[in-house]
Amino acid sequence: MTTDEETTVRARPEPIKAVPVRHPGRWAAIAVLAVLAAMFVHLLVTNDKFKWSFMVDNMFRPPIIEGVLRGTVLMTICAMLLGVSLGIVVAIMRLSTNPILRVVAWLYTWVFRAVPRLVLLAVFGNLGILWSRIEFGVPFDTQLGQLFGIDNLQLRAFGFTSRDVLTGFVAGLLGLALSEAGYMAEIVRAGIQSVDEGQSEAAAALGMSRGQILRRVVLPQAMRVIIPPTGNETIAMLKDTSLLMAVPYSMELFFQLDAVGKRTFQIFPMYVAAVLWYLFLASILLLGQYFLERHFAKGYGRTERARIRLRTLGAEYGGGGGTH
């Protein structure tokens, strides 16, 4: 070994002794959370006020299951379908070049976002006060008959009482769907505006109509922005079906559980049963939202950058082969 090599060996630095960073605050927080969790579990197990056996015996009875399916789930689906459809229309009106359409759309979103849903449901539940009977035909037929000397002229094709149409389900559906449309209009508008205008200009240069551009170019790209808040709105709608007690609509989950609790004088166990039911239903929606977001996020963000990086590494070290 030469003198230069000996000098190089001596000058080589010693290996770094890395000391892991301590996190005493993190461990203290974990200890506090563990104590709180143990206290909560102890409360659930030892407090007989929960009456778990009574709760389990009553939360799966046929009226409760019917309230889950016909009231909560069906109302959520119908209200979201109507709300999303109407919200898309209102959002397109907000983005229109026609000032009248813009003003009407703004007024709609202003009213239905400002009024609480509980108040809306109470109003729609009592619309029968305004019209006891709704009839279709020639307006002012009685006055028209008097003008020509005909008494009691009836030029009405058909009619029905408001109670026959504005049932509890219909009134609740109108209140929830119209309110939801106000929020969905802003969500859809934000999603459409997030798409680069160059996309629309390129599609227009190819000869596509405005409807085709919206359906085939803008909305598919806007879905990445629209899906997350729409999922949150769906979960919020699921919970807001409990407000149908204001209509009132009896075929609903919370209404049925509350009725069982008041009839048996065991209100708290039934309220806990309602918490468990809503947790279960919301968890299903959260799972569906996760897969939808992952589907529409293809080609964007961290996942796509990682995929491109893997392809690049494969091309560099694998002789041009890609990864799958």
Secondary structure, 3 states (H helix, E strand, C coil): CCHHHHHHHHHCCCCCCCCCCCCHHHHHHHHHHHHHHHHHHHHHHHCHHHCHHHHHHHCCCHHHHHHHHHHHHHHHHHHHHHHHHHHHHHHHHHCCCCHHHHHHHHHHHHHHHHCCHHHHHHHHHCHHHCCCEEEEECCCHHHHHHHCCCCCCCCEEEEEEHHHHCCHHHHHHHHHHHHHHHHHHHHHHHHHHCCCHHHHHHHHHCCCCHHHHHHHHHHHHHHHHHHHHHHHHHHHHHHHHHHHHHCCCCCCHHHHHHHHHHHHCCHHHHHHHHHHHHHHHHHHHHHHHHHHHHHHCCCCHHHHHHHHHHHHHHHHHCCCCCCC
